[in-house]
Amino acid sequence: MAVSERTVLQFGTSSTTAAVLTAKVNPLVIFNICDCYVRRPDQAERVIGTLLGSVFPDGTVDIRNSYVVPHNEFSDQVALDIEYHHTMLKSHLKVNPQEVIVGWFSTGLGVTGGSALIHEFYSREVSNSIHLTVDTGFGNGEGTIKAYVSVNLSLGDRPLAAQFQEIPVDLRMIEAERVGFDILKTTAVDKLPTDLEGMEVLMERLLSLINDVHKYVDDVVEGRVAPDNSIGSLISESVASLPKLSPLAFDKLINDSLQDHLLLLYLSSITRTQLSLAEKLNTAAQMP
């Protein structure tokens, strides 16, 4: 009896696709995407743009920069401004020549119908491009950030389509960046905090952390909590990194730094006032 040949439908991943393990995203990229979304045209439902960065030998993609690319969407068709994209790319490369295109971003939740068309264009720009999605609506008070790579679906040796496969996202922030990101997640705020208000939030956060460490040490000493060598080592390193200063010298250091900060705020306020006055005088001089 003759054996019939079978055509296998399978997912094919290239070596570069399999090498991508994690997308490491700089917080400034998220802030820039949110800013571009706020400034988008009235008729646009989302913004699309290019991601710049570098690729490490272990497959981790470091996304450090981004810029928006104008586009138009008509049902299942997407038209990108390719000339604008290439112009912006040349400008960025003049400032950061070590950065390369690593993919593209869009606002919204997950992958949409037109994402495959845009991803096909960026796949011609760079092999194994990454698609980053940012939920600028901050549903449930959380900003969902996801990254995808494209996996080819083939019928035998003939490619049929592409499927987006999610990869881990590493978003690391310092405390100051965390404060700004938490403000972005708040859908309604009266105003952005001033530098002094931001400093107050950081000091309260630092005091809370110190109280947590103090409570943990007391619990270990009293026998209420089992000691952990790793935590103890981290506390010891943190304490050892502090400068050995007397209380008076430490207070003087903090007060001098605070006075310098207040002086900068005062000078910046004077500069803004001078620029505003110069603009009004210039406008008045041009009036007939």
N, C-alpha and C positions, 0 to 999 in steps of 0.2 A: 504494500500500500504506500502510495506516494505521500511524503510529508510536505504539507503546505508551508510556504514561507510566511512569517509573521512580521509585520511592521510595528516597531516598538515606539510608543509615545513616551518621551522622557524629557526631564529637565537637564539641561547641560550648563555647567558652570566652568568658566575659564579659570586658568590658574590665578589670574589677577583677582577675579571675583572671589575665589575661595580664600585669597590672602587677606581680604579686608575683614578685620576683626571688630574694630571699634572706631566710631567717629568721635573725635575729641573736639568739642565746640567751645570756642572762646566766648565769654559772656557778651563782649562787645558786638559780636555777630547778631546775637538775639536782640540786643538793644537797637541795633541799626535796622533790623527787619521790622521791629515794632514801630520804629519811627517812620520808616517808609510806608508802612500800612496806614498810619495816621494821616500822612500827607498824600495818599493816593488820590487819583481823580474820582469825582463823585460817582461816575458810572461804573467804576471798577469794583468788582467783588473781592479781588485778592491781588496781591503783588507777587511778582516773579523776579528772580535775580540770579546772579552768578556767585558761586562760592570760591574763595581763593585760600590757599594754604599749602601744605606739603604732605607728602606720604612717607612714613617711616618704613625701614626695612621689615619690621614685624607686621606690616599691614595696617597699622593705625593711621588714620587720616586726620591730620591736625587742621581744623578749619579756623582760620584767624581773621579773615576779612570777607567782605561781601559788598555788592552794589546791585541796585535794582535795574531791571531791563524793561522798558516800556513794551506793552503787548496789548493785543486785542483778542477777545475770545468770542466766537460765534458758534453756538451749540457745541459740536464736537470738533471744531477747528480752532487752532491757536496760531496767531501771527506775531512773531517776535521781531523787534527792531534790531536786526543783526548788525547794522552799521554802528548803531549806538553801543551795542555790546562790545564790538571790536575797538571802538574809540576809548571806552572806559577801561578796557583791558590794557591798552597801550599806556594810558595814564597811570594806572596802578603799577605796572611793571617798571615804570621810570622811578617810582618811589621805593618799591619793594621788588627788586628783580628776582629775588629768591622764591617768591610765591608763584604758584601755578594754579590753573583751574583744576578744582577737585570735584566740582559738581554744580548743583543749582538748588535753589530753595523756592518754596511757595508757602503762602499763608493758608490756614485752614486745617481741617482735621483729615489726616490721612491722604491717600492717593485718589485723584479724581480721573474722569474719563480722558481729559486732555493731557494728563501727565506723561503718558507713553510717547506722545508726539514731541513734547519738549525734551524728554529724556533721550530720545533718539538723536535730537540735534546736539545735545551736550556730549553724547557718546561719541560723536564725530569730532568734538573738540578735544576730548581726553578719554582715554580708555578707562573703563570701570568707574564711571562718574557716580557720585552720591547724590541722592535726592533727599533734601532736608525739609520737613514740614513743621511749621510753628503755628500753634493754635493761639491766634491773637485775640480771640474772644474770651480766653481764660475762663472757660466753663468750669463751674464748681470751685472757682477760686484757684484753679491750677492751670498752668500753661503747659500743654502737652507738646513735647518736642520729640520727633521721631526721625530716624534716618533709614534709608532704603538703598539697596543695590538691585540692579536688574539681573534676572536669571532667565536665560533663553529656554523656551519650550520648543522642542524640535520633534518632528515626525521622521524617524530614521535619521537621514543626513540632511533633511530639509528643515530649516528654521521656520517656525510658524508664528510665534508671538514671544512676548517677554512678560515675565512676572516680577513684581516688586517684592523683594525679600527684606524684612526688617533686620537691622543690625543694632547692637548696643550703642547708646549715646552716653558719652562721658562729659558732663557739664560741671566744671569746677569753678567755684567763685570764692573770692576773698570776702571778708565780712562787709566791706563797703559796697561791693557789687551785689551781695545778697540783699542789702537794704533796698537798693534800687530795684531789684527784681521783685521783691515783695510788694513794693509800691505799684509796679506794673500789674501785678496780679489783682490789685484792688480796682474794681471796675469804676468806682466813683470816689474821687479824692477832691478835696477843696482846693488844695494847692500842693506843689512840691515842697518838701522840707528844705529849709535853709541849711547852710553849712553848719551852723551852731546846733540846729535841731537834729541834723544827722549825727553830729558828734555826740549829742546827748543820748541818742538811741544806741550808738556804739558803746558808750560808757555804761549804760544800763545793762546791755548784753554782756559786757566784760564783767561787771559786778555779779551778775547772775551766774556766770561760769565760775568765778572765784568762789562764790557761796556753795556751788555744787561740789567743787573740789574739796573745800573745807569740810563739808558734811561727810563726804566719802572718807576722808582721812580720819575724822572722828569716829565714824562707824567701824572702820578697820581697827583702830586702837582700842575701842570698847568691845570688840569682838562680835559686833552685830552683823558684820559683813565679812565674808571670806576674802583674804588679801589676794590681789592679782598682781603678779610680778610685772606684767607688761604695762599695766596702768601706773604702777609705782615707778617704773623706769621713765615713763613719759612725764610724770609729775616732777621727778628728780631733774630731768633734763630742762624742763621749763623753768624751775626755780634756779638752777645753776646758770641759765642764760641771762637772768636779771642782773643789772649792774649793781654793784655793792656801793650804795650811797646812803648817807644819813638822811633821816626824814626832812631836815631843813634843806639839804642840797637837792633832794628829790622834788620838794615843793617849789624851789626856785627854778628848777629845770622845767617843770610843768607850766609854771606861771609865765616864764620867758617865752616858751613855745606858744602859749595861748595868746600872749600879747602880739607876737609876730603874726599869728593867724588873724587876729582882729585888725591889725594894721593893713594886711593884704585885703581884707574885706572892705575897709574904709577906702583904700586907694582904688579898688575896682569900682566902688560906688561912685567916687568922684569922676572916674573915667567915663562911666556910663552917662552921668549927668552932663559932662562936657560934650560927649558925642551927640546926645539928644539936643542940647542947646545949639551946637553947630549945625545940625540938620535943620532945625527950625529957622535959624538965621539964613541958611542957604535957600530954603524954600521961600522965605519972605523976600529975599533979594531978587529971586527970579520972577516974582509976581509983577505984573505991569502996574 
